Amino acid sequence: MTTLTICITCRNAETRESKPGEPTGESFLAAIRAATEGRPFRVRSVACLMGCDHGCNMAISAEGKLTYVLGRFDGTAEDAAALSDYAALYHESETGRVPFRQWPQGVKGHFIARVPPLDAE
Ligand code: FES
């Protein structure tokens, strides 16, 4: 199961200082849910991934695969569409590694961390 974990307390660069209204992460979660509808992903929310300075942040993971943390998103529908397309490639990959040439343009420059499978040797 491929899981997309979205930080709902994140604010994007534009709203981080002024903090108007709800956190950007709330609408980012809704955009990702809409963009991934019908795809075999679990989408869940979390309050803070401890990367607040470069929100909006999210993580993609699956059992036995690399985990990636991505951030610096504005939280738009375009961001969500790029992540959904990237997640489809991740889902198809045996290890979670997706060749750079296949990355959707909208995820380039957004990778924050790569974590090896935590349940492996
Ligand atoms: S509020 Fe999203 S990483 Fe901290």
Backbone and ligand atoms as CSV (ligand in chain L), in Angstrom:
chain,resi,resn,atom,element,x,y,z
A,1,MET,N,N,0.847,-1.197,0.000
A,1,MET,CA,C,0.000,0.000,0.000
A,1,MET,C,C,0.885,1.251,0.000
A,2,THR,N,N,0.656,2.088,-0.950
A,2,THR,CA,C,1.376,3.365,-0.998
A,2,THR,C,C,0.610,4.392,-0.176
A,3,THR,N,N,1.316,5.035,0.720
A,3,THR,CA,C,0.687,6.005,1.620
A,3,THR,C,C,1.251,7.400,1.389
A,4,LEU,N,N,0.363,8.345,1.236
A,4,LEU,CA,C,0.748,9.756,1.156
A,4,LEU,C,C,0.337,10.409,2.467
A,5,THR,N,N,1.326,10.945,3.163
A,5,THR,CA,C,1.090,11.561,4.464
A,5,THR,C,C,1.261,13.070,4.313
A,6,ILE,N,N,0.182,13.774,4.534
A,6,ILE,CA,C,0.178,15.216,4.281
A,6,ILE,C,C,0.161,15.980,5.604
A,7,CYS,N,N,1.071,16.927,5.737
A,7,CYS,CA,C,1.072,17.768,6.937
A,7,CYS,C,C,-0.031,18.820,6.806
A,8,ILE,N,N,-0.988,18.768,7.701
A,8,ILE,CA,C,-2.107,19.713,7.605
A,8,ILE,C,C,-1.871,20.978,8.437
A,9,THR,N,N,-0.770,21.023,9.152
A,9,THR,CA,C,-0.484,22.251,9.912
A,9,THR,C,C,0.557,23.129,9.215
A,10,CYS,N,N,1.007,22.680,8.057
A,10,CYS,CA,C,1.980,23.473,7.291
A,10,CYS,C,C,1.358,24.751,6.739
A,11,ARG,N,N,2.220,25.736,6.577
A,11,ARG,CA,C,1.875,26.940,5.830
A,11,ARG,C,C,2.916,27.102,4.735
A,12,ASN,N,N,2.456,27.564,3.569
A,12,ASN,CA,C,3.410,27.756,2.479
A,12,ASN,C,C,4.201,29.047,2.699
A,13,ALA,N,N,5.178,29.262,1.818
A,13,ALA,CA,C,6.090,30.399,2.009
A,13,ALA,C,C,5.335,31.723,2.072
A,14,GLU,N,N,4.252,31.816,1.317
A,14,GLU,CA,C,3.512,33.081,1.245
A,14,GLU,C,C,2.786,33.412,2.546
A,15,THR,N,N,2.323,32.389,3.259
A,15,THR,CA,C,1.493,32.643,4.447
A,15,THR,C,C,2.197,32.302,5.770
A,16,ARG,N,N,3.440,31.854,5.697
A,16,ARG,CA,C,4.121,31.371,6.908
A,16,ARG,C,C,4.253,32.471,7.969
A,17,GLU,N,N,4.570,33.659,7.552
A,17,GLU,CA,C,4.775,34.744,8.518
A,17,GLU,C,C,3.452,35.352,8.991
A,18,SER,N,N,2.547,35.618,8.036
A,18,SER,CA,C,1.315,36.345,8.378
A,18,SER,C,C,0.239,35.448,8.983
A,19,LYS,N,N,0.298,34.151,8.686
A,19,LYS,CA,C,-0.633,33.163,9.238
A,19,LYS,C,C,-2.116,33.536,9.110
A,20,PRO,N,N,-2.553,33.856,7.916
A,20,PRO,CA,C,-3.982,34.167,7.755
A,20,PRO,C,C,-4.813,32.874,7.696
A,21,GLY,N,N,-5.911,32.817,8.402
A,21,GLY,CA,C,-6.859,31.708,8.277
A,21,GLY,C,C,-6.276,30.345,8.588
A,22,GLU,N,N,-6.880,29.336,7.955
A,22,GLU,CA,C,-6.468,27.950,8.174
A,22,GLU,C,C,-5.082,27.701,7.569
A,23,PRO,N,N,-4.334,26.761,8.128
A,23,PRO,CA,C,-3.045,26.405,7.523
A,23,PRO,C,C,-3.231,25.938,6.075
A,24,THR,N,N,-2.259,26.210,5.242
A,24,THR,CA,C,-2.312,25.799,3.838
A,24,THR,C,C,-2.418,24.282,3.705
A,25,GLY,N,N,-1.859,23.580,4.695
A,25,GLY,CA,C,-1.871,22.122,4.637
A,25,GLY,C,C,-3.268,21.529,4.563
A,26,GLU,N,N,-4.244,22.205,5.157
A,26,GLU,CA,C,-5.629,21.706,5.121
A,26,GLU,C,C,-6.138,21.641,3.682
A,27,SER,N,N,-5.922,22.704,2.919
A,27,SER,CA,C,-6.394,22.708,1.538
A,27,SER,C,C,-5.499,21.827,0.661
A,28,PHE,N,N,-4.229,21.716,1.039
A,28,PHE,CA,C,-3.321,20.821,0.305
A,28,PHE,C,C,-3.818,19.381,0.432
A,29,LEU,N,N,-4.223,18.994,1.627
A,29,LEU,CA,C,-4.768,17.645,1.831
A,29,LEU,C,C,-5.994,17.421,0.938
A,30,ALA,N,N,-6.885,18.388,0.912
A,30,ALA,CA,C,-8.088,18.249,0.081
A,30,ALA,C,C,-7.716,18.144,-1.396
A,31,ALA,N,N,-6.736,18.930,-1.826
A,31,ALA,CA,C,-6.309,18.884,-3.232
A,31,ALA,C,C,-5.693,17.532,-3.566
A,32,ILE,N,N,-4.934,16.993,-2.641
A,32,ILE,CA,C,-4.306,15.685,-2.893
A,32,ILE,C,C,-5.359,14.579,-2.883
A,33,ARG,N,N,-6.318,14.673,-1.996
A,33,ARG,CA,C,-7.398,13.673,-2.016
A,33,ARG,C,C,-8.114,13.702,-3.364
A,34,ALA,N,N,-8.376,14.888,-3.878
A,34,ALA,CA,C,-9.072,15.006,-5.166
A,34,ALA,C,C,-8.204,14.484,-6.306
A,35,ALA,N,N,-6.910,14.802,-6.260
A,35,ALA,CA,C,-6.005,14.420,-7.356
A,35,ALA,C,C,-5.714,12.923,-7.375
A,36,THR,N,N,-5.886,12.255,-6.238
A,36,THR,CA,C,-5.557,10.826,-6.171
A,36,THR,C,C,-6.801,9.942,-6.194
A,37,GLU,N,N,-7.949,10.546,-6.345
A,37,GLU,CA,C,-9.189,9.760,-6.343
A,37,GLU,C,C,-9.129,8.664,-7.405
A,38,GLY,N,N,-9.448,7.449,-7.020
A,38,GLY,CA,C,-9.428,6.324,-7.944
A,38,GLY,C,C,-8.074,5.664,-8.080
A,39,ARG,N,N,-7.058,6.242,-7.471
A,39,ARG,CA,C,-5.729,5.637,-7.511
A,39,ARG,C,C,-5.507,4.835,-6.231
A,40,PRO,N,N,-4.652,3.825,-6.285
A,40,PRO,CA,C,-4.532,2.901,-5.145
A,40,PRO,C,C,-3.634,3.416,-4.031
A,41,PHE,N,N,-3.919,4.615,-3.552
A,41,PHE,CA,C,-3.105,5.182,-2.481
A,41,PHE,C,C,-3.963,5.397,-1.237
A,42,ARG,N,N,-3.302,5.326,-0.109
A,42,ARG,CA,C,-3.931,5.751,1.131
A,42,ARG,C,C,-3.452,7.175,1.381
A,43,VAL,N,N,-4.367,8.063,1.645
A,43,VAL,CA,C,-3.999,9.452,1.943
A,43,VAL,C,C,-4.388,9.723,3.386
A,44,ARG,N,N,-3.418,10.191,4.155
A,44,ARG,CA,C,-3.700,10.464,5.561
A,44,ARG,C,C,-3.070,11.800,5.935
A,45,SER,N,N,-3.505,12.332,7.040
A,45,SER,CA,C,-2.974,13.619,7.489
A,45,SER,C,C,-2.140,13.424,8.742
A,46,VAL,N,N,-1.267,14.375,8.966
A,46,VAL,CA,C,-0.457,14.393,10.183
A,46,VAL,C,C,-0.271,15.857,10.576
A,47,ALA,N,N,-0.110,16.098,11.863
A,47,ALA,CA,C,0.160,17.457,12.331
A,47,ALA,C,C,1.661,17.597,12.559
A,48,CYS,N,N,2.331,18.186,11.600
A,48,CYS,CA,C,3.754,18.532,11.633
A,48,CYS,C,C,4.681,17.353,11.344
A,49,LEU,N,N,5.493,17.537,10.338
A,49,LEU,CA,C,6.570,16.605,9.999
A,49,LEU,C,C,7.931,17.187,10.406
A,50,MET,N,N,7.888,18.254,11.190
A,50,MET,CA,C,9.087,18.936,11.689
A,50,MET,C,C,9.939,19.525,10.558
A,51,GLY,N,N,9.253,20.018,9.548
A,51,GLY,CA,C,9.948,20.711,8.468
A,51,GLY,C,C,9.240,22.015,8.166
A,52,CYS,N,N,8.744,22.638,9.223
A,52,CYS,CA,C,7.833,23.788,9.094
A,52,CYS,C,C,8.400,24.918,8.233
A,53,ASP,N,N,9.716,25.080,8.224
A,53,ASP,CA,C,10.316,26.191,7.485
A,53,ASP,C,C,10.272,25.992,5.973
A,54,HIS,N,N,9.953,24.794,5.541
A,54,HIS,CA,C,9.867,24.577,4.096
A,54,HIS,C,C,8.568,23.874,3.698
A,55,GLY,N,N,7.493,24.209,4.411
A,55,GLY,CA,C,6.178,23.696,4.023
A,55,GLY,C,C,5.709,24.333,2.733
A,56,CYS,N,N,4.708,23.730,2.139
A,56,CYS,CA,C,3.962,22.564,2.608
A,56,CYS,C,C,4.747,21.275,2.389
A,57,ASN,N,N,4.632,20.393,3.371
A,57,ASN,CA,C,5.372,19.139,3.338
A,57,ASN,C,C,4.441,17.942,3.262
A,58,MET,N,N,5.000,16.870,2.707
A,58,MET,CA,C,4.295,15.590,2.675
A,58,MET,C,C,5.345,14.478,2.602
A,59,ALA,N,N,4.917,13.240,2.840
A,59,ALA,CA,C,5.808,12.089,2.715
A,59,ALA,C,C,5.098,11.011,1.918
A,60,ILE,N,N,5.894,10.241,1.204
A,60,ILE,CA,C,5.342,9.104,0.476
A,60,ILE,C,C,6.098,7.862,0.924
A,61,SER,N,N,5.364,6.802,1.221
A,61,SER,CA,C,5.984,5.605,1.767
A,61,SER,C,C,5.189,4.371,1.380
A,62,ALA,N,N,5.847,3.235,1.497
A,62,ALA,CA,C,5.192,1.938,1.322
A,62,ALA,C,C,6.078,0.910,2.001
A,63,GLU,N,N,5.498,-0.153,2.474
A,63,GLU,CA,C,6.247,-1.171,3.199
A,63,GLU,C,C,7.379,-1.714,2.323
A,64,GLY,N,N,8.583,-1.714,2.875
A,64,GLY,CA,C,9.736,-2.264,2.171
A,64,GLY,C,C,10.338,-1.347,1.125
A,65,LYS,N,N,9.802,-0.142,0.979
A,65,LYS,CA,C,10.318,0.790,-0.021
A,65,LYS,C,C,10.964,1.997,0.644
A,66,LEU,N,N,11.715,2.741,-0.175
A,66,LEU,CA,C,12.247,4.021,0.278
A,66,LEU,C,C,11.093,4.940,0.641
A,67,THR,N,N,11.323,5.749,1.645
A,67,THR,CA,C,10.373,6.813,1.992
A,67,THR,C,C,10.973,8.144,1.550
A,68,TYR,N,N,10.150,8.983,0.960
A,68,TYR,CA,C,10.613,10.309,0.559
A,68,TYR,C,C,9.779,11.373,1.260
A,69,VAL,N,N,10.461,12.412,1.692
A,69,VAL,CA,C,9.774,13.590,2.205
A,69,VAL,C,C,9.944,14.688,1.161
A,70,LEU,N,N,8.850,15.293,0.785
A,70,LEU,CA,C,8.874,16.383,-0.184
A,70,LEU,C,C,8.246,17.616,0.454
A,71,GLY,N,N,8.752,18.770,0.072
A,71,GLY,CA,C,8.234,20.005,0.645
A,71,GLY,C,C,8.396,21.175,-0.311
A,72,ARG,N,N,8.257,22.383,0.262
A,72,ARG,CA,C,8.318,23.628,-0.514
A,72,ARG,C,C,7.187,23.721,-1.545
A,73,PHE,N,N,6.061,23.097,-1.232
A,73,PHE,CA,C,4.894,23.218,-2.106
A,73,PHE,C,C,4.039,24.404,-1.678
A,74,ASP,N,N,3.343,24.981,-2.652
A,74,ASP,CA,C,2.380,26.038,-2.329
A,74,ASP,C,C,1.056,25.443,-1.855
A,75,GLY,N,N,0.851,24.159,-2.176
A,75,GLY,CA,C,-0.392,23.496,-1.773
A,75,GLY,C,C,-1.499,23.624,-2.799
A,76,THR,N,N,-1.142,23.860,-4.043
A,76,THR,CA,C,-2.121,24.066,-5.115
A,76,THR,C,C,-2.594,22.744,-5.724
A,77,ALA,N,N,-3.618,22.844,-6.549
A,77,ALA,CA,C,-4.105,21.681,-7.296
A,77,ALA,C,C,-3.021,21.171,-8.252
A,78,GLU,N,N,-2.224,22.083,-8.782
A,78,GLU,CA,C,-1.129,21.676,-9.679
A,78,GLU,C,C,-0.087,20.869,-8.913
A,79,ASP,N,N,0.242,21.320,-7.710
A,79,ASP,CA,C,1.175,20.553,-6.860
A,79,ASP,C,C,0.603,19.161,-6.597
A,80,ALA,N,N,-0.669,19.104,-6.271
A,80,ALA,CA,C,-1.314,17.831,-5.944
A,80,ALA,C,C,-1.323,16.902,-7.156
A,81,ALA,N,N,-1.552,17.441,-8.338
A,81,ALA,CA,C,-1.574,16.619,-9.556
A,81,ALA,C,C,-0.189,16.045,-9.826
A,82,ALA,N,N,0.842,16.860,-9.657
A,82,ALA,CA,C,2.208,16.372,-9.877
A,82,ALA,C,C,2.544,15.274,-8.869
A,83,LEU,N,N,2.143,15.460,-7.617
A,83,LEU,CA,C,2.408,14.451,-6.591
A,83,LEU,C,C,1.643,13.161,-6.868
A,84,SER,N,N,0.423,13.291,-7.354
A,84,SER,CA,C,-0.361,12.103,-7.678
A,84,SER,C,C,0.304,11.316,-8.805
A,85,ASP,N,N,0.802,12.027,-9.810
A,85,ASP,CA,C,1.490,11.351,-10.921
A,85,ASP,C,C,2.799,10.717,-10.448
A,86,TYR,N,N,3.511,11.433,-9.586
A,86,TYR,CA,C,4.744,10.868,-9.037
A,86,TYR,C,C,4.427,9.635,-8.189
A,87,ALA,N,N,3.385,9.710,-7.395
A,87,ALA,CA,C,3.014,8.589,-6.528
A,87,ALA,C,C,2.650,7.349,-7.351
A,88,ALA,N,N,2.076,7.547,-8.519
A,88,ALA,CA,C,1.746,6.406,-9.381
A,88,ALA,C,C,3.021,5.701,-9.840
A,89,LEU,N,N,4.050,6.481,-10.165
A,89,LEU,CA,C,5.332,5.904,-10.572
A,89,LEU,C,C,6.001,5.216,-9.387
A,90,TYR,N,N,5.937,5.838,-8.239
A,90,TYR,CA,C,6.478,5.258,-7.001
A,90,TYR,C,C,5.780,3.929,-6.712
A,91,HIS,N,N,4.487,3.924,-6.852
A,91,HIS,CA,C,3.690,2.729,-6.575
A,91,HIS,C,C,4.094,1.561,-7.474
A,92,GLU,N,N,4.402,1.876,-8.732
A,92,GLU,CA,C,4.780,0.836,-9.692
A,92,GLU,C,C,6.199,0.327,-9.471
A,93,SER,N,N,7.015,1.134,-8.819
A,93,SER,CA,C,8.413,0.775,-8.609
A,93,SER,C,C,8.553,-0.258,-7.483
A,94,GLU,N,N,9.487,-1.184,-7.678
A,94,GLU,CA,C,9.689,-2.219,-6.672
A,94,GLU,C,C,10.335,-1.657,-5.404
A,95,THR,N,N,11.216,-0.679,-5.577
A,95,THR,CA,C,11.975,-0.142,-4.448
A,95,THR,C,C,11.479,1.228,-3.992
A,96,GLY,N,N,10.675,1.862,-4.804
A,96,GLY,CA,C,10.264,3.241,-4.533
A,96,GLY,C,C,11.097,4.247,-5.305
A,97,ARG,N,N,12.177,3.762,-5.904
A,97,ARG,CA,C,13.041,4.663,-6.670
A,97,ARG,C,C,12.417,4.898,-8.046
A,98,VAL,N,N,12.256,6.149,-8.404
A,98,VAL,CA,C,11.705,6.527,-9.715
A,98,VAL,C,C,12.807,7.271,-10.464
A,99,PRO,N,N,13.157,6.812,-11.664
A,99,PRO,CA,C,14.223,7.496,-12.415
A,99,PRO,C,C,13.901,8.979,-12.620
A,100,PHE,N,N,14.917,9.815,-12.481
A,100,PHE,CA,C,14.728,11.264,-12.586
A,100,PHE,C,C,14.020,11.661,-13.875
A,101,ARG,N,N,14.369,10.988,-14.962
A,101,ARG,CA,C,13.777,11.363,-16.257
A,101,ARG,C,C,12.254,11.177,-16.270
A,102,GLN,N,N,11.740,10.402,-15.317
A,102,GLN,CA,C,10.292,10.168,-15.256
A,102,GLN,C,C,9.579,11.105,-14.284
A,103,TRP,N,N,10.338,11.852,-13.519
A,103,TRP,CA,C,9.697,12.709,-12.510
A,103,TRP,C,C,8.804,13.748,-13.188
A,104,PRO,N,N,7.597,13.913,-12.712
A,104,PRO,CA,C,6.786,15.040,-13.184
A,104,PRO,C,C,7.503,16.356,-12.854
A,105,GLN,N,N,7.396,17.310,-13.729
A,105,GLN,CA,C,8.081,18.591,-13.530
A,105,GLN,C,C,7.762,19.195,-12.159
A,106,GLY,N,N,6.526,19.003,-11.728
A,106,GLY,CA,C,6.075,19.647,-10.500
A,106,GLY,C,C,6.661,19.110,-9.209
A,107,VAL,N,N,7.418,17.998,-9.257
A,107,VAL,CA,C,8.064,17.515,-8.029
A,107,VAL,C,C,9.551,17.848,-8.012
A,108,LYS,N,N,10.072,18.300,-9.149
A,108,LYS,CA,C,11.512,18.601,-9.201
A,108,LYS,C,C,11.824,19.789,-8.293
A,109,GLY,N,N,12.871,19.635,-7.502
A,109,GLY,CA,C,13.257,20.685,-6.558
A,109,GLY,C,C,12.498,20.627,-5.251
A,110,HIS,N,N,11.675,19.604,-5.065
A,110,HIS,CA,C,10.856,19.517,-3.855
A,110,HIS,C,C,11.263,18.378,-2.916
A,111,PHE,N,N,12.306,17.640,-3.280
A,111,PHE,CA,C,12.698,16.521,-2.419
A,111,PHE,C,C,13.515,17.035,-1.236
A,112,ILE,N,N,13.104,16.620,-0.048
A,112,ILE,CA,C,13.738,17.063,1.192
A,112,ILE,C,C,14.603,15.956,1.796
A,113,ALA,N,N,14.071,14.715,1.809
A,113,ALA,CA,C,14.791,13.610,2.446
A,113,ALA,C,C,14.387,12.289,1.812
A,114,ARG,N,N,15.341,11.360,1.856
A,114,ARG,CA,C,15.068,9.983,1.437
A,114,ARG,C,C,15.483,9.085,2.593
A,115,VAL,N,N,14.575,8.215,2.994
A,115,VAL,CA,C,14.800,7.366,4.155
A,115,VAL,C,C,14.726,5.915,3.695
A,116,PRO,N,N,15.757,5.094,4.030
A,116,PRO,CA,C,15.695,3.685,3.612
A,116,PRO,C,C,14.554,2.970,4.315
A,117,PRO,N,N,14.141,1.830,3.753
A,117,PRO,CA,C,13.060,1.078,4.426
A,117,PRO,C,C,13.447,0.787,5.872
A,118,LEU,N,N,12.640,1.200,6.799
A,118,LEU,CA,C,13.013,1.100,8.200
A,118,LEU,C,C,12.838,-0.312,8.745
A,119,ASP,N,N,12.150,-1.151,7.986
A,119,ASP,CA,C,11.930,-2.513,8.453
A,119,ASP,C,C,12.918,-3.489,7.832
A,120,ALA,N,N,13.916,-2.957,7.091
A,120,ALA,CA,C,14.877,-3.832,6.418
A,120,ALA,C,C,16.230,-3.788,7.135
A,121,GLU,N,N,17.093,-4.728,6.829
A,121,GLU,CA,C,18.446,-4.782,7.415
A,121,GLU,C,C,19.285,-3.626,6.900
L,1,FES,S1,S,3.763,22.330,10.333
L,1,FES,FE1,FE,4.138,21.041,8.604
L,1,FES,S2,S,6.117,20.328,9.012
L,1,FES,FE2,FE,5.658,21.469,10.792
